[in-house]
Amino acid sequence: MENKIVGLTQQDTPIHRALEEQCINRLARFDVPGHKGGRGNKELKDFLGETCVKLDMNSMKPLDNLCHPVSVIKDAQSLAAEAFGADNAFFIVHGTTGAVQSMIMSVCQRGDKLLMPRNVHRSAINALVVCGAVPIYINPGIQKKLGIPLGMSVKDIAQSMEENPDAKAILINNPTYYGICSDLKEIVRLAHEKNMFVLVDEAHGTHFYFHPDLPISAMEAGADMSSISMHKTGGSLTQSSMLLTRNTINPNYVRQVINLTQTTSGSYLLLSSLDIARKTLSLHGKEMFEKTMQYADYAREEINKLGGYYAFGSELIERQYVHDFDRTKLSVHTREIGLAGIEVYDLLRDDYGIQIEFGDIGNILAIISAGDRNLEIERLISALSEIKRLHQKDKVGLLDHEYISPNVVLGPQEAFYSHSVAFDLDKSCGKICGEFVMCYPPGIPILAPGEMITKDIVDYIRYAKEKGCFLTGTQDMEVNTLQVLGE
């Protein structure tokens, strides 16, 4: 990768510096935002702090423009590309959802085939609704004991590529929400042999770039594009992300695609947080994620000593469907103590004051970082021990799987924009769904537009509702009805 940054190093934070310079310029402010550095909204200033609201500025010449960066934002993005081993980096202020959608829409048009696992985040299928590309799903492997989807096997991918030689690209999760990684390097090799682009959803893999003992990153594996959720494990503010590209992709076209959906009023709080987080990762990422792995490894070991729970890790690696595992993920199977993951999630929050990332049908996930403390890790372990002692019961009647293979009848765009009507959930079997149904988090659709509604799916939705999962995506906020086609 050529060095495109003149006179700057990873010690620099161009956006951060430019914001601080504007704060001391004593400008008379006749632009937006209307709170005028907090003077127009004292309650907001008191709540967020004076520094925060003063830094909430609008695009101006000294601060550059996110839609058409030529100075400090351009420099900050170049530093980010260098830090992540990419040719280009784009700052995204509407979440990794925006990065994933821009990535897909940069290479796929209406009717193009996109190979992808079905256990993708809804943002990927949303992109297909918008651009009209057609998904060719590759079913992930299934870990029967845990009931979770794994990665895609190289064998299944090679077969799908042979059957769909006209596919434009392949999308890969690296890692999944549970920390599972596919053989990314071999998938890249196969795809490029077939002249297909490789797009990687690395929403949960920012840290892969900064420690040699973590799974391979998308850019290191040679992928063409990757979406990075900096706020999840990289230390930036919520909603701030990046899109990384290789020079196999026209960066100027990517910028145009991003601007189709991204705001023209990019938040400088988010942009500066990306700038500062990149510097921190570049200079201190290795020690940060070394500490993170130590915390997670210790917690896994102690939780497994409790009995009943299974905090899974690298022992899952078998190279076919689990090529590698993200050791920073603390995923814990709960079904053997007779509780659904969401039930343990609720108990941790309501009875013990512990907020974890999510609980699903059979597992919980706690996000560990260098920002945690030993005392908090011990508190989580102790709480899980108490929950087992007080609430353990027979597991009879618990659902034992997270993934149901889809039956795709129509493409997502055609189905989403077709006429649909509300239909009683229990009577919807055999109908074609016209909307999304998913538990959030993790945001992986149980149903997507164009898929057949089956008894297994209806049973899963009913069970998720009963256990208290947060179901989203439907017009009916209570999920008693589904929008179906053809009525």
Buried (B, 14 or more C-beta within 10 A) or exposed (E): EEEBBEEBEBEBBBBBBBBBEBEEEEEEBEEEBEBBBBEEBEEBBEEBEEEEBBBBBBBEEBBBBBBEBEBBBBBBBBBBBBBBBBBBBBBBBBBBBBBBBBBBBBBBEEEBBBBBBBBBBBBBBBBBBBBBBBBBBBBBBBBEBBBBBBBBBBEBBBEBBEEBEEBBBBBBBBBBBBBBBBBBBBBBBBBBEBEBBBBBBBBBBBBBBBBEEBBBBBBBBBBBBBBBBBBBBBBBBEBBBBBBBBEBBEBEEBBEBBBEBBEEEBBBBBBBBBBBBBBBBBBEBBEBBBBBBBBBBBBBEBBBEBEBBBBBBEEBBEEBBBBBBBBBBBBBBBBBBBBBBBBBBBBBEEEBEBEBBBBBBBBBBBBBBBEBEEEBBEBBBBBBBBBBEEBBEEBEEBBEBBBBEBEBBBBBBBBBEBEBEBBEBEEBBEBBBBBBBBBBBBBBBBBBBBBBBBEEBBEBBBBBBEBEBEBBBBEBEEBEBBBBBEE
